[in-house]
Amino acid sequence: MVDDAELTETWTRLMGLFMSRRNVLFEAFAELQLTPPHGHAIITLMHGGPTRMRDMATHMACDASYITAVADRLEELGLAERRPAADDRRVKELALTPKGEQVAARLDAVFTEPPAALRELSRADQAHLSRITKLLFDGATDAEWMPPRTLR
């Protein structure tokens, strides 16, 4: 039987593996003259589609004025545009441009690229890990890290 200390150690190793990929993503952001919040916004827009500015602020847990600064930079780089929401022209939403969609796809590919250690596992171990992580994910109520498609 696995005790709490062993579970904590397992979780710590998994988090270390995830965090080790953070620098790869941050390097991709830097190459594109983006900060992590800009990259987060781009990936959120890629998964959630055009999103109301206030919904983006809620999702990113920041003040609406900060999202304005993020949107300014994304527009400056030609990656996103502000436009009136389809169902309420008084409300602004942020949407990716075609260039932004290309950048989002690149960032998503970097972010989701499995680390070498995972690729080096045997096929049997990869299948076993896949089964276990699916069980963990399916059993977690808060495992969705991207916004639901219902955001505008």
N, C-alpha and C positions, 0 to 999 in steps of 0.2 A: 504494500500500500504506500502511496506517495503522501508525504506529510506536507504541511503548509510551507516549510522552508524550501523543500524541493520544488514545489509549485512556484514559489516566488523566484527561485533561481531560474527555472525554466522561462518564466515570463520575462525576467530581466535579460536573459540571453536573446529572446525573441525581440524585445524592444531594442537591444543593442544592434541587432541585425537590421531592423528597420531604420534606426537612426544612422547607421553607417551609410545608408543610401542617400541621406539628406544632403551631404556635401556634393554628391553627383548632381542632384537636382539644383542646388544653389549655384553650382558652376554653370549649369545651363541657363539659369536666370541671369547671371552676370554677363554671359556672352550676349544675351539679348537686351542688356541694359535694363533689366527688371529687378525689383526687390522681391523677396518672398511674398509679400501681400499682393503685388501685381500678378505674380505667377498663380497664386491661389485664386485670385479673381478670374484669371483667364481659364483655368481648369474648371472652376465653378460654372462659368458661362458655357464651356464646352459640354459639360454634363447636364446642365439645367436649362440651357437655352437663354434667350433674352430674359434678363432679370431686373425687376424694379430695384432702383437704387436703395431704397429703404430695406428691401428684403436681402439685398447683398450685404448691407451693414449688419443686419441681424445674423445672417449666416456666418459672417466673418467676425462677429462679436466686437464690433467697433462702432464708433460714432458715425452718423450719416455724413458729417463734414469730411471725415477721413476718406470715405468712399468717393466723395467729389474729387479729392486730390488723386486718388487711384485712377478714377475715370479720366481726369485731365491727362495724366501720363500715358494711359493706354491710347487715348485719342491722339496725343502728340506723336506717338509711335505708329499710328495707323492700324492699331490692333483691335480697337473697339470704337463704338460710336454710341452716343446718347441719342435717344429718340423718344417721342411720345409713346406711351403704352397703347396697345391696340384697343383696349376696352375703356381707357380713361386718358384722354389727351392731356390732362393736367398733370399726370404722373409721368416721370421720366424713367426709362429703363435703359440698361446697358446691354449692348449686343456686340458679338464678335463681327469683325469685318472678314472678308475672305483671307486677308493676310493674317488676321488674328486666329482664324480657324487652322491655318497651317502651323502657326506657332503653338497653338494649343495641342495639336496632334503630336508635335515634336516633344513638348513638355510631358505629355501623357506617356509617350513611348519611353522617355527617360525615367519617369517616375515608376512605371510598372515593369521595367526591365528587372528580371530576377537577378539577385547577386550571384556571383560565381560559385559561392559555397552551395547554393541551392541546385545549381546546374550540375555540380559535381557529385551529387547524391546518386545512388543507383536508381534505376527506374522503379524498382520495388519500393525503395525508401521515398521517392517522390510521390508515388501513388499512395503510400501510407500517410504521408504528410498532407497530401491533398484531401484525403478522406477525413482526417482529424480536423483540419482547418475548416472544412465544410461543416462538420458537426458543430464546431465552435461558433462559426458565423451564423448558422441557422438557429442556434440556441440563444444568440445575443439579440436583445431588443434594440440596442443602440449601435449596432455595427455598421450602419450606413454612414459613411464619411463624406459622401457627396450629397448635395442638396437634392431633394425630390424634384421630379420634373414638373411639379405643380407650381414652383416659383416662376414668376414672370420676369 
